[in-house]
Amino acid sequence: MLIKKYRASPRFQNELADRTRADYQKVFNYLKAIEDTPLARFNPPLVAKIRDKALAKHKFRFANYVRTVIAVIFDWGLEYGYTKENPTKGVKVAQRPKNLPDANRPWTDAERETVLAALPSHMTLPMVLMMYYALDPQDALGLPKTAISATGIDTRRGKTGQAFYLSIMEPLAEALSQAPTHDAITLCANSHGKPWTYNGFSTNWAKIKGKLEQEGKVQPGLTLKGLRHTVASILREMGKDYGTIQLVLGHATEAMARHYSRRADMTRQATATVTDFEAEMNKRKTKIVKPGD
């Protein structure tokens, strides 16, 4: 019952980013069998059982996300008087298996250069957007042509809805000049000149990655989402503070929530960071020793 009320609320309908709403809906679909369970029956032991069942059927990340969404719903219910307590309190998250490899690990300098050299022209541009601007794959593939100008990229992060502006770095300028022409409304297009789908790009990327792994040119574990971790790691190594990193990556912070009044300051800060980041990437590029050299 609470799920139905929350789904009909302005909080869910209007205040969430499209992707977050879609992610929540996946959890609602999973919980559909118990959505009419009386609220009085929800307590920590029941939430723990729901978490454990999700863990057994899916992976630990999904199990923890189910717990998180239940917590969000009950916090909303508390706010509007539908519930008196949040049954997720005291329910621990599912533990990450110790033998599981690091998820979305940062790419090495050599791996980034190796991958860029192996990509066909229609895949280079979206990869550069992910590699240098920390765009989520969906954001990079869906970026409209209108979001880019002669000076920079001006758009919003799909996951958080946060405003995003960064100046054009040399790798992006080069990728734009070499990208095949097309009539798609998106900046990036597949080999048929049509907008990329996430599944389409991922399938092509998996084939290239697999070949590079077999040839010993990259280590296992490269993911597209790992490029966001790569940018964050490099910025931190450069001595950038966490607030600046959140700004560049588009995380939902209090400062970013006030982006309309502080847009000029944010733009100057982000532009200066991009300049430093590009210089650092160029320095790293000169240090790379490719296999066989």
C-alpha positions as CSV (number, residue, x, y, z in Angstrom):
1,M,0.0,0.0,0.0
2,L,2.8,2.4,0.9
3,I,4.6,1.7,-2.4
4,K,1.4,2.7,-4.3
5,K,1.1,5.9,-2.4
6,Y,4.7,6.8,-2.9
7,R,4.6,6.0,-6.6
8,A,1.6,8.4,-6.9
9,S,3.3,11.2,-5.0
10,P,5.0,14.3,-6.4
11,R,8.2,13.1,-4.7
12,F,8.4,10.1,-7.0
13,Q,6.7,11.6,-10.1
14,N,8.4,15.0,-10.2
15,E,11.4,15.2,-7.9
16,L,13.5,12.2,-9.0
17,A,15.7,12.1,-12.1
18,D,14.3,9.8,-14.8
19,R,17.0,7.2,-14.3
20,T,16.6,7.1,-10.5
21,R,12.8,6.7,-11.0
22,A,13.5,3.8,-13.4
23,D,15.8,2.2,-10.9
24,Y,13.2,2.5,-8.1
25,Q,10.6,1.0,-10.4
26,K,12.8,-2.1,-10.8
27,V,12.7,-2.6,-7.1
28,F,9.0,-2.0,-7.0
29,N,8.5,-4.6,-9.6
30,Y,10.6,-7.0,-7.5
31,L,8.5,-6.2,-4.4
32,K,5.1,-6.4,-6.2
33,A,4.1,-9.6,-4.5
34,I,4.3,-7.9,-1.1
35,E,3.2,-4.4,-2.0
36,D,-0.2,-4.9,-0.3
37,T,1.3,-6.3,2.9
38,P,-0.1,-4.3,5.9
39,L,2.4,-1.7,7.2
40,A,2.1,-3.1,10.7
41,R,3.8,-6.3,9.6
42,F,6.9,-4.5,8.4
43,N,9.7,-4.7,11.0
44,P,13.4,-5.3,11.0
45,P,13.2,-9.1,10.8
46,L,10.9,-8.9,7.8
47,V,13.2,-6.4,6.0
48,A,16.1,-8.6,6.7
49,K,14.3,-11.6,5.2
50,I,13.5,-9.5,2.1
51,R,17.2,-8.5,1.8
52,D,18.3,-12.1,2.2
53,K,15.9,-13.3,-0.4
54,A,17.1,-10.6,-2.9
55,L,20.7,-11.6,-2.1
56,A,20.0,-15.3,-2.8
57,K,18.2,-14.5,-6.1
58,H,20.3,-11.6,-7.3
59,K,23.6,-10.0,-6.3
60,F,24.5,-8.3,-3.1
61,R,24.3,-4.8,-4.8
62,F,20.7,-5.4,-5.7
63,A,19.9,-6.7,-2.2
64,N,21.3,-3.6,-0.7
65,Y,19.5,-1.4,-3.2
66,V,16.2,-3.1,-2.2
67,R,16.9,-2.3,1.4
68,T,17.7,1.3,0.5
69,V,14.5,1.9,-1.5
70,I,12.4,0.4,1.3
71,A,14.2,2.9,3.7
72,V,13.4,5.8,1.3
73,I,9.7,4.8,1.1
74,F,9.3,4.5,4.9
75,D,11.1,7.8,5.4
76,W,8.6,9.4,3.1
77,G,5.8,7.6,4.9
78,L,7.0,9.0,8.2
79,E,7.1,12.5,6.8
80,Y,3.5,12.3,5.7
81,G,2.1,10.4,8.6
82,Y,1.5,7.0,7.0
83,T,4.0,5.2,9.2
84,K,5.3,5.6,12.8
85,E,8.8,4.1,12.3
86,N,11.2,3.0,9.6
87,P,11.7,-0.8,9.8
88,T,15.0,-0.7,8.0
89,K,16.8,0.8,11.0
90,G,19.1,-1.8,12.5
91,V,19.0,-3.9,9.3
92,K,22.6,-4.2,8.1
93,V,23.6,-4.2,4.4
94,A,24.6,-7.4,2.7
95,Q,28.3,-7.9,2.8
96,R,30.3,-7.8,-0.4
97,P,31.8,-11.3,-1.2
98,K,35.5,-11.2,-0.3
99,N,36.5,-13.1,-3.5
100,L,34.6,-10.6,-5.7
101,P,37.0,-8.5,-7.9
102,D,36.9,-4.8,-7.5
103,A,33.9,-3.4,-9.2
104,N,34.5,-0.6,-11.7
105,R,38.1,-0.3,-10.9
106,P,40.1,2.7,-12.3
107,W,41.8,2.2,-15.6
108,T,45.6,2.5,-15.9
109,D,47.1,5.2,-18.1
110,A,48.3,2.5,-20.5
111,E,44.9,0.8,-20.7
112,R,43.2,4.1,-21.7
113,E,45.6,4.7,-24.5
114,T,45.4,1.1,-25.7
115,V,41.7,1.1,-25.8
116,L,41.5,4.4,-27.6
117,A,43.9,3.1,-30.3
118,A,41.8,0.0,-30.8
119,L,38.4,1.7,-31.2
120,P,36.7,2.3,-34.5
121,S,35.9,6.0,-35.3
122,H,32.2,5.8,-34.4
123,M,33.1,4.5,-30.8
124,T,35.9,6.9,-30.1
125,L,33.8,10.0,-29.3
126,P,31.5,8.4,-26.7
127,M,34.6,6.8,-25.1
128,V,36.4,10.1,-24.9
129,L,33.3,11.7,-23.2
130,M,33.4,8.9,-20.6
131,M,37.2,8.9,-20.2
132,Y,37.8,12.6,-19.9
133,Y,34.5,14.0,-18.7
134,A,33.4,11.2,-16.4
135,L,30.0,10.9,-18.1
136,D,28.0,7.9,-17.3
137,P,27.6,5.7,-20.4
138,Q,24.0,6.6,-20.9
139,D,24.8,10.3,-20.6
140,A,27.6,10.1,-23.1
141,L,25.6,8.1,-25.6
142,G,22.5,10.3,-25.2
143,L,24.2,13.7,-25.2
144,P,22.4,15.9,-27.7
145,K,24.2,17.9,-30.3
146,T,22.8,21.0,-28.8
147,A,24.7,20.4,-25.5
148,I,28.0,21.2,-27.1
149,S,29.4,24.5,-28.3
150,A,32.7,25.8,-29.5
151,T,33.7,26.4,-25.8
152,G,32.3,23.5,-23.9
153,I,29.6,21.0,-22.9
154,D,26.6,22.4,-21.2
155,T,24.0,19.8,-20.0
156,R,22.7,17.9,-17.0
157,R,23.7,14.5,-15.5
158,G,21.0,12.0,-16.2
159,K,21.3,10.3,-12.8
160,T,21.3,13.3,-10.5
161,G,19.8,16.0,-12.8
162,Q,22.7,18.3,-11.7
163,A,23.9,21.0,-14.1
164,F,27.1,20.2,-15.8
165,Y,29.5,22.5,-17.7
166,L,33.1,21.8,-18.7
167,S,35.3,23.3,-21.3
168,I,36.5,21.4,-24.4
169,M,39.7,19.5,-23.9
170,E,42.0,18.7,-26.8
171,P,41.1,14.9,-26.9
172,L,37.4,15.9,-27.3
173,A,38.2,18.5,-30.0
174,E,40.2,15.8,-31.8
175,A,37.5,13.2,-31.4
176,L,34.8,15.6,-32.7
177,S,36.9,16.5,-35.8
178,Q,37.4,12.8,-36.6
179,A,33.9,11.5,-35.8
180,P,31.9,10.3,-38.8
181,T,29.2,12.8,-39.9
182,H,25.6,11.7,-39.2
183,D,22.0,13.1,-39.0
184,A,21.2,11.8,-35.5
185,I,20.1,14.3,-32.9
186,T,22.7,12.9,-30.5
187,L,26.3,13.9,-30.6
188,C,27.4,10.3,-30.9
189,A,26.0,7.8,-33.4
190,N,26.7,4.2,-34.3
191,S,28.1,2.9,-37.6
192,H,24.6,3.3,-39.2
193,G,24.4,7.0,-38.2
194,K,21.7,6.3,-35.6
195,P,21.8,7.1,-31.9
196,W,23.6,4.6,-29.9
197,T,21.6,2.4,-27.4
198,Y,23.4,1.4,-24.2
199,N,23.1,-2.3,-25.1
200,G,24.4,-1.7,-28.6
201,F,27.5,0.1,-27.4
202,S,28.1,-2.3,-24.6
203,T,28.0,-5.3,-27.0
204,N,30.5,-3.7,-29.3
205,W,32.7,-2.7,-26.4
206,A,32.6,-6.2,-24.9
207,K,34.0,-7.6,-28.1
208,I,36.9,-5.1,-28.3
209,K,37.7,-5.5,-24.6
210,G,37.7,-9.3,-24.9
211,K,40.1,-9.2,-27.8
212,L,42.5,-6.9,-26.0
213,E,42.4,-9.1,-22.9
214,Q,43.2,-12.2,-25.0
215,E,46.1,-10.3,-26.5
216,G,47.3,-9.3,-23.0
217,K,47.1,-5.6,-23.8
218,V,44.7,-4.8,-20.9
219,Q,43.9,-6.5,-17.6
220,P,40.5,-8.0,-16.8
221,G,38.0,-5.8,-15.0
222,L,37.7,-2.8,-17.3
223,T,34.2,-1.3,-17.2
224,L,32.7,1.8,-18.8
225,K,31.5,3.0,-15.4
226,G,35.1,2.5,-14.1
227,L,36.1,5.5,-16.1
228,R,34.2,7.8,-13.6
229,H,36.3,6.2,-10.9
230,T,39.4,6.8,-13.0
231,V,38.7,10.5,-13.4
232,A,38.0,10.8,-9.6
233,S,41.1,9.0,-8.7
234,I,43.3,11.1,-11.0
235,L,41.8,14.3,-9.7
236,R,42.4,13.2,-6.1
237,E,46.0,12.3,-7.0
238,M,46.3,15.8,-8.3
239,G,45.3,17.2,-4.9
240,K,41.8,18.3,-5.8
241,D,39.4,18.5,-2.8
242,Y,36.3,16.3,-2.6
243,G,34.0,19.3,-3.3
244,T,35.8,20.0,-6.6
245,I,35.6,16.3,-7.6
246,Q,31.9,16.2,-6.8
247,L,31.5,19.3,-8.9
248,V,33.2,17.7,-11.9
249,L,31.5,14.4,-11.5
250,G,28.1,16.0,-11.0
251,H,27.3,14.4,-7.6
252,A,24.2,15.7,-5.8
253,T,25.7,18.0,-3.2
254,E,24.2,20.9,-1.3
255,A,26.4,23.3,-3.2
256,M,25.3,21.8,-6.5
257,A,21.7,22.2,-5.4
258,R,22.2,25.9,-5.4
259,H,23.8,25.9,-8.9
260,Y,21.5,28.5,-10.4
261,S,22.8,31.3,-8.1
262,R,26.4,30.0,-8.1
263,R,26.7,29.0,-11.8
264,A,29.4,31.6,-12.6
265,D,31.7,30.5,-9.7
266,M,31.1,26.9,-10.5
267,T,31.9,27.3,-14.1
268,R,35.2,29.1,-13.4
269,Q,36.1,26.4,-10.8
270,A,35.3,23.6,-13.2
271,T,37.1,25.2,-16.2
272,A,40.2,25.6,-14.1
273,T,40.0,22.0,-13.0
274,V,39.6,20.8,-16.5
275,T,42.7,22.7,-17.6
276,D,44.7,21.1,-14.8
277,F,43.2,17.7,-15.6
278,E,44.1,17.9,-19.3
279,A,47.7,18.8,-18.4
280,E,48.0,15.9,-16.1
281,M,46.6,13.5,-18.7
282,N,49.2,14.8,-21.2
283,K,52.0,14.2,-18.7
284,R,50.8,10.7,-18.0
285,K,50.6,10.0,-21.8
286,T,54.3,10.8,-22.2
287,K,55.2,8.3,-19.5
288,I,53.4,5.3,-21.0
289,V,55.5,2.4,-22.0
290,K,53.5,0.2,-24.4
291,P,54.0,-3.6,-24.4
292,G,56.9,-4.6,-26.6
293,D,58.7,-1.2,-26.4
